[in-house]
Amino acid sequence: MTPVELSRTVLHAVRCAVDEGQLSVVVPERVVVSEPGAGGCGEYATNVALQLARAAGKPPRTIAEILRPRLIAADGIEDVVVTGPGFLNFRLGQEVDPLQDLVREIRAQGQRYGHGDALAGQVVTLRVPYEVRAEVVADAVVRIVATQGGRATVEHRGGRATARHHGGRAAVEHGELVELRPVPAPEDPAPLGPDAARWALLHPAPHDRPRITADHLVQREGNPLFRVRYAHARVRSLGRGAARLGFAAEPGPLDATGADTAVTPALQAPALQAPASQAPALQAAALHTPLSDYPRILTAAATHRAPDRLARHLVTVADAVLPFLTCVLPIGEEKPSAAHRARLALAEAAGTVLAGGLSLLGIDAPEHL
């Protein structure tokens, strides 16, 4: 269990305690877990009980004891010990490779990876002006809010709510009213085409003026949209190459030994081949955090109605996966091995995150580029 997964587990325990009436607090957006301090034990600890004590009107240790049974019952947690004024200390189950677990989780959930219930039952009305950027941002927010169990409708100033929402019939209901007023586009983005136009409007922060230029169309490293879509297309290409070599993705150790040395075709582009001195496991380490952080980013994008956070995180994922792709397929005289199957599984997990994120932004994730 990674720190991010443990943080989500703690948040779920808090939410359950609130739903069952044992705690009366606002569920925090995130919980920090770290190494235990002096007097602590186990692999990780959190001060969430101290954080909630004042709002709950209960001593921190009482809150910790309320949460403890729920946390012990969670998969991957062997024991929970309350120390000091109310710190929760975690001893995790049998040691496993967190990256393998993460890959399996993404493969199991597909493009629903990162979806949750942080906004379950919440209804948000997005009030927007008649302006192209506001319309595009609102459309993306509707999709992103739905990933967290919420529902968003869109209305124009002086007009009625539209039916542009996910998860039910159109209706103006009681809920949060959000004014969406991003800095307008300086000109019509339509000549860029639908995908580049949406990226140009969604990638900048709402207070930044979007650039409506042909730079969004060029296929080069300096174009973030190109890097994101290229990374996805490269992953799909590697999957097709692996199929031609007769193997498929399977999570496992990335640097497994025992690869045969009979000659196989080298299907990777020479310009993308990595130096032999670069260990795949080290390259993969840079990819672990962006992938495991994706659910938190998606929740934050939904909570703050900020699709730009998702767009920028997709760039982070793409920049992390591209160097790793050079070692996925066999090179030269290598035969496909368990390590290659594991590397392909990790690459495909990254591709799933990129495709899911682009879909939420309303942008196509091409198979070929």
C-alpha positions as CSV (number, residue, x, y, z in Angstrom):
1,M,0.0,0.0,0.0
2,T,1.4,3.3,-1.1
3,P,1.2,6.5,1.1
4,V,-1.4,7.9,-1.4
5,E,-3.5,4.7,-1.1
6,L,-3.2,4.8,2.7
7,S,-4.3,8.4,2.7
8,R,-7.4,7.5,0.7
9,T,-8.1,4.6,3.1
10,V,-8.0,7.0,6.1
11,L,-10.3,9.4,4.3
12,H,-12.7,6.6,3.6
13,A,-12.7,5.6,7.3
14,V,-13.4,9.2,8.3
15,R,-16.2,9.5,5.7
16,C,-17.8,6.2,7.0
17,A,-17.6,7.5,10.6
18,V,-19.4,10.7,9.5
19,D,-22.0,8.8,7.5
20,E,-22.8,6.6,10.5
21,G,-23.1,9.5,12.9
22,Q,-20.0,8.8,15.0
23,L,-18.3,11.9,13.9
24,S,-19.8,15.3,13.0
25,V,-17.1,17.0,10.9
26,V,-16.4,18.1,7.4
27,V,-14.4,15.4,5.7
28,P,-11.0,16.9,4.9
29,E,-9.9,17.1,1.3
30,R,-6.7,15.1,2.0
31,V,-4.9,13.4,4.9
32,V,-1.2,13.4,5.3
33,V,0.6,10.2,6.2
34,S,4.3,10.1,7.0
35,E,6.9,8.1,8.8
36,P,6.1,7.7,12.6
37,G,7.7,10.3,14.9
38,A,9.2,9.7,18.3
39,G,7.2,7.2,20.2
40,G,5.5,5.9,17.1
41,C,5.6,2.5,15.5
42,G,4.9,0.7,12.2
43,E,5.6,2.0,8.7
44,Y,3.4,5.1,8.6
45,A,1.4,7.4,10.9
46,T,-1.1,10.2,10.6
47,N,-2.4,13.0,12.9
48,V,-5.9,13.1,11.4
49,A,-7.5,12.6,14.8
50,L,-5.8,15.7,16.1
51,Q,-6.7,17.5,12.9
52,L,-10.5,16.7,13.5
53,A,-10.6,17.1,17.3
54,R,-11.7,20.7,17.5
55,A,-14.4,20.5,14.9
56,A,-15.7,17.1,16.3
57,G,-15.7,18.4,19.9
58,K,-14.0,15.2,21.0
59,P,-10.6,14.3,22.3
60,P,-8.1,13.2,19.6
61,R,-7.7,9.7,21.2
62,T,-11.5,9.2,21.1
63,I,-11.5,10.0,17.4
64,A,-8.6,7.7,16.8
65,E,-10.3,4.9,18.6
66,I,-13.4,5.5,16.4
67,L,-11.4,5.2,13.2
68,R,-9.1,2.4,14.3
69,P,-11.6,-0.6,13.8
70,R,-12.4,0.6,10.3
71,L,-8.7,1.0,9.4
72,I,-7.7,-2.5,10.7
73,A,-10.4,-4.0,8.5
74,A,-8.9,-2.4,5.4
75,D,-7.0,-4.5,2.9
76,G,-3.2,-4.2,3.3
77,I,-3.3,-3.0,6.9
78,E,-2.2,-5.5,9.5
79,D,-2.5,-3.4,12.6
80,V,-3.2,0.1,13.8
81,V,-1.8,1.4,17.1
82,V,-2.9,4.7,18.8
83,T,0.0,6.5,20.4
84,G,0.6,9.8,22.2
85,P,-2.3,12.3,22.1
86,G,-4.0,10.4,19.2
87,F,-1.6,9.5,16.5
88,L,-2.7,6.6,14.4
89,N,0.3,4.3,13.5
90,F,0.0,1.7,10.7
91,R,1.7,-1.6,10.3
92,L,1.1,-2.8,6.8
93,G,0.6,-6.4,5.7
94,Q,3.1,-8.6,3.9
95,E,5.6,-6.5,1.9
96,V,4.7,-6.2,-1.7
97,D,5.9,-4.1,-4.6
98,P,3.7,-1.0,-4.6
99,L,4.3,-0.4,-8.3
100,Q,3.0,-3.9,-9.2
101,D,-0.1,-3.3,-7.0
102,L,-0.7,0.1,-8.7
103,V,-0.4,-1.4,-12.1
104,R,-2.9,-4.1,-11.2
105,E,-5.3,-1.5,-9.8
106,I,-5.2,0.6,-12.9
107,R,-5.6,-2.5,-15.2
108,A,-8.6,-3.6,-13.1
109,Q,-10.4,-0.2,-13.1
110,G,-9.4,0.9,-16.6
111,Q,-10.4,4.5,-17.4
112,R,-12.4,4.6,-14.2
113,Y,-9.2,4.6,-12.2
114,G,-9.2,7.7,-10.0
115,H,-13.0,7.8,-9.8
116,G,-14.4,8.0,-6.3
117,D,-17.2,9.4,-4.1
118,A,-15.6,12.6,-2.7
119,L,-18.6,14.6,-4.1
120,A,-21.3,11.9,-3.7
121,G,-24.7,13.4,-3.5
122,Q,-23.5,17.0,-4.2
123,V,-25.2,19.0,-6.9
124,V,-23.3,21.9,-8.4
125,T,-24.8,24.6,-10.7
126,L,-22.2,26.2,-12.9
127,R,-23.1,29.7,-14.0
128,V,-21.2,30.8,-17.1
129,P,-21.3,33.7,-19.5
130,Y,-21.9,33.2,-23.2
131,E,-18.2,32.9,-24.1
132,V,-16.4,30.0,-25.7
133,R,-13.7,29.4,-23.0
134,A,-16.3,29.4,-20.2
135,E,-18.4,26.9,-22.2
136,V,-15.5,24.6,-22.7
137,V,-14.4,24.8,-19.1
138,A,-17.9,24.1,-17.9
139,D,-18.2,21.1,-20.1
140,A,-15.0,19.6,-18.7
141,V,-16.0,20.4,-15.1
142,V,-19.3,18.5,-15.6
143,R,-17.4,15.4,-16.7
144,I,-14.8,15.7,-13.9
145,V,-17.4,16.3,-11.1
146,A,-19.2,13.2,-12.3
147,T,-16.1,11.1,-11.7
148,Q,-16.4,11.9,-8.0
149,G,-20.0,11.0,-7.6
150,G,-21.3,14.6,-8.0
151,R,-23.6,16.1,-10.5
152,A,-23.2,19.4,-12.3
153,T,-25.6,21.5,-14.4
154,V,-24.8,24.5,-16.5
155,E,-26.8,27.7,-16.7
156,H,-26.0,31.0,-18.4
157,R,-26.4,34.3,-16.8
158,G,-30.0,35.4,-17.2
159,G,-30.9,32.0,-18.5
160,R,-32.1,28.6,-17.4
161,A,-30.0,25.6,-16.6
162,T,-29.1,23.4,-19.5
163,A,-29.2,19.6,-19.6
164,R,-25.5,19.3,-19.9
165,H,-24.7,17.1,-16.9
166,H,-24.0,13.5,-16.0
167,G,-25.9,11.1,-13.8
168,G,-29.6,12.0,-14.0
169,R,-32.3,14.2,-15.5
170,A,-31.9,17.9,-16.0
171,A,-33.3,20.0,-13.2
172,V,-32.4,23.1,-11.2
173,E,-31.9,21.8,-7.7
174,H,-30.7,23.2,-4.4
175,G,-26.9,22.9,-4.3
176,E,-23.8,24.9,-4.7
177,L,-23.7,27.7,-7.2
178,V,-20.3,28.3,-8.8
179,E,-19.5,31.3,-11.0
180,L,-17.2,30.1,-13.8
181,R,-15.5,33.2,-15.3
182,P,-12.2,32.2,-16.8
183,V,-10.2,34.9,-18.7
184,P,-11.9,34.9,-22.2
185,A,-10.1,33.6,-25.2
186,P,-8.6,36.6,-27.2
187,E,-9.9,35.1,-30.5
188,D,-11.9,32.3,-31.9
189,P,-10.0,29.0,-31.3
190,A,-12.0,27.0,-33.9
191,P,-9.3,27.2,-36.6
192,L,-7.1,25.0,-34.3
193,G,-9.5,22.1,-34.6
194,P,-11.6,20.6,-31.7
195,D,-8.8,18.9,-29.8
196,A,-6.1,21.6,-29.9
197,A,-8.8,24.3,-29.3
198,R,-10.0,22.6,-26.2
199,W,-6.5,22.1,-24.9
200,A,-5.6,25.7,-25.6
201,L,-8.6,26.8,-23.4
202,L,-8.3,24.2,-20.7
203,H,-4.5,23.9,-20.0
204,P,-4.0,27.4,-18.7
205,A,-5.2,28.3,-15.2
206,P,-8.5,30.2,-15.3
207,H,-6.8,33.6,-14.5
208,D,-4.3,33.2,-17.3
209,R,-5.1,34.4,-20.8
210,P,-5.1,31.4,-23.2
211,R,-2.8,31.4,-26.3
212,I,-4.7,30.8,-29.5
213,T,-1.8,30.0,-31.8
214,A,-0.6,27.4,-34.2
215,D,2.0,26.2,-31.6
216,H,-0.8,23.9,-30.3
217,L,-0.7,22.0,-33.7
218,V,3.0,21.4,-34.1
219,Q,4.4,18.0,-33.5
220,R,7.4,18.7,-31.4
221,E,8.6,18.4,-27.8
222,G,7.8,22.0,-26.9
223,N,4.0,21.3,-27.4
224,P,2.5,19.8,-24.2
225,L,-0.5,18.5,-26.0
226,F,1.7,16.7,-28.6
227,R,3.7,15.1,-25.8
228,V,0.6,13.8,-24.0
229,R,-1.0,12.4,-27.2
230,Y,2.3,11.1,-28.5
231,A,3.0,9.2,-25.2
232,H,-0.4,7.6,-25.5
233,A,0.1,6.7,-29.2
234,R,3.6,5.2,-28.4
235,V,2.1,3.0,-25.7
236,R,-0.5,1.7,-28.1
237,S,2.2,1.1,-30.7
238,L,4.3,-0.9,-28.2
239,G,1.2,-3.0,-27.5
240,R,0.9,-3.8,-31.1
241,G,4.7,-4.6,-31.3
242,A,4.4,-6.9,-28.4
243,A,1.6,-8.8,-30.0
244,R,3.7,-9.3,-33.1
245,L,6.4,-10.8,-30.9
246,G,3.9,-13.1,-29.2
247,F,3.6,-11.7,-25.7
248,A,1.2,-9.5,-23.7
249,A,1.3,-7.3,-20.6
250,E,1.5,-8.9,-17.2
251,P,2.4,-7.1,-14.0
252,G,5.5,-8.3,-12.3
253,P,9.1,-7.3,-11.5
254,L,10.5,-4.9,-14.1
255,D,14.1,-6.1,-14.0
256,A,13.5,-9.9,-13.9
257,T,16.4,-11.9,-15.1
258,G,16.6,-15.0,-17.3
259,A,15.7,-13.4,-20.7
260,D,16.7,-15.7,-23.5
261,T,19.2,-14.4,-26.1
262,A,17.9,-15.7,-29.4
263,V,17.5,-13.1,-32.1
264,T,14.2,-11.2,-32.2
265,P,13.2,-8.2,-34.3
266,A,14.0,-4.8,-32.7
267,L,10.7,-3.0,-33.0
268,Q,11.7,0.2,-31.2
269,A,12.8,3.2,-33.1
270,P,16.6,3.6,-32.8
271,A,16.2,7.2,-31.6
272,L,14.2,6.1,-28.7
273,Q,16.4,3.3,-27.5
274,A,17.8,3.9,-24.0
275,P,21.5,3.4,-23.0
276,A,22.1,-0.1,-21.6
277,S,23.3,1.4,-18.4
278,Q,19.9,2.7,-17.5
279,A,18.0,0.3,-15.3
280,P,14.3,-0.1,-16.2
281,A,13.4,-0.2,-12.5
282,L,15.0,3.2,-12.0
283,Q,13.2,4.7,-15.0
284,A,9.9,3.3,-13.7
285,A,10.4,4.9,-10.3
286,A,9.9,8.3,-11.8
287,L,6.5,7.1,-13.2
288,H,5.2,5.7,-9.9
289,T,4.3,9.0,-8.2
290,P,2.4,10.6,-11.2
291,L,0.3,7.5,-11.6
292,S,-0.4,7.0,-7.9
293,D,-1.2,10.7,-7.6
294,Y,-3.7,10.7,-10.4
295,P,-6.8,10.0,-8.1
296,R,-5.8,12.9,-5.8
297,I,-5.4,15.3,-8.8
298,L,-8.8,14.2,-10.2
299,T,-10.5,14.7,-6.9
300,A,-8.9,18.2,-6.6
301,A,-9.9,19.1,-10.1
302,A,-13.5,18.1,-9.3
303,T,-13.6,19.9,-5.9
304,H,-12.1,23.1,-7.2
305,R,-13.8,23.0,-10.6
306,A,-10.3,23.2,-12.2
307,P,-9.8,21.1,-15.3
308,D,-6.4,22.8,-15.8
309,R,-5.1,20.8,-12.9
310,L,-5.9,17.6,-14.7
311,A,-4.4,18.9,-18.0
312,R,-1.1,19.8,-16.4
313,H,-1.0,16.4,-14.6
314,L,-1.4,14.6,-17.9
315,V,1.7,16.4,-19.1
316,T,3.6,15.2,-16.0
317,V,2.5,11.6,-16.7
318,A,3.6,11.8,-20.3
319,D,7.0,13.3,-19.4
320,A,7.5,10.5,-16.9
321,V,6.5,7.6,-19.2
322,L,8.2,8.6,-22.4
323,P,11.8,7.8,-21.2
324,F,10.5,4.5,-19.8
325,L,9.1,3.4,-23.2
326,T,12.5,2.9,-24.6
327,C,13.0,-0.4,-22.6
328,V,9.6,-2.0,-23.0
329,L,10.2,-4.2,-26.0
330,P,13.2,-6.5,-26.5
331,I,16.2,-5.0,-28.3
332,G,18.6,-6.7,-30.5
333,E,19.1,-10.4,-29.6
334,E,16.7,-10.4,-26.6
335,K,13.7,-12.6,-26.4
336,P,10.5,-11.5,-24.7
337,S,10.7,-12.2,-21.0
338,A,8.7,-11.7,-17.8
339,A,10.4,-8.4,-17.4
340,H,9.2,-7.2,-20.8
341,R,5.6,-8.3,-20.0
342,A,5.8,-6.3,-16.7
343,R,7.2,-3.2,-18.4
344,L,4.5,-3.4,-21.0
345,A,1.9,-3.6,-18.2
346,L,3.3,-0.5,-16.6
347,A,3.4,1.4,-19.9
348,E,-0.2,0.4,-20.6
349,A,-1.3,1.6,-17.2
350,A,0.2,5.0,-18.0
351,G,-1.6,4.9,-21.3
352,T,-4.9,4.2,-19.6
353,V,-4.4,7.2,-17.3
354,L,-3.6,9.4,-20.3
355,A,-6.6,8.2,-22.3
356,G,-8.9,8.6,-19.4
357,G,-7.7,12.1,-18.6
358,L,-7.9,13.2,-22.2
359,S,-11.4,11.8,-22.4
360,L,-12.5,13.9,-19.4
361,L,-11.2,17.0,-21.1
362,G,-13.1,16.1,-24.3
363,I,-9.9,15.4,-26.3
364,D,-9.2,12.4,-28.5
365,A,-6.5,10.0,-27.5
366,P,-5.2,8.7,-30.8
367,E,-4.0,5.2,-31.5
368,H,-1.6,6.5,-34.1
369,L,0.1,9.8,-34.3
